């Protein structure tokens, strides 16, 4: 009989700065229910989920009267924690992925190793410091906390682009597709894909 694992997890994070409830399923259908105080992040999380074929529910309130930083950072933390928990011992996964995604004139690349060794490299220069009310430096904060809490190695490169919205959108689409590929089950893999015998 096939070993069928339900790869999903939920987390609640409540601090003096944020109140977040997040549920994430690796093997989904692209369904989202996203309600945060940061509209641009809502849009990016929706793209990430649709292109990765995950299921994601997020309800987040934060101290946006100060700025969006704590909310964006803490959602990255929560998403990373649920990804790590959902993957369990990582048996049978492909582990690696490298994905290019174009968005009109912009091109982004995301490379992942589900290694249990958190590392983040980020190469992106945006024409604008803001997209609407969203500060573009928060993309780094979100991705770094996601990599740290999920314990993955994550490299993100925006090769070029002229429109900041397009460039960031390409990153989130590529992120979804890369995580989907790296976490997909390869029937040829016995145990975990590591000579160490553990990830």
ABEGO torsion letter per residue (X at the ends): XBBBBBBBBBBBBBBAABBBBBBBBABBAGBBBBBBABAAAAAAAAAAAAAAGBBBBBBBBBBAAABAAAAAAAAAAAAAAAAAAAAEAGBGBAGBBBBBBBBEABBBBBBBBBAGBBBBBBBBBBABABBEABBAAAAAAAAAAAAAAAGBBBBBBBABEABAAAAAAAAAAAAAAAAAAAABBBAABBEBBBAAGBX
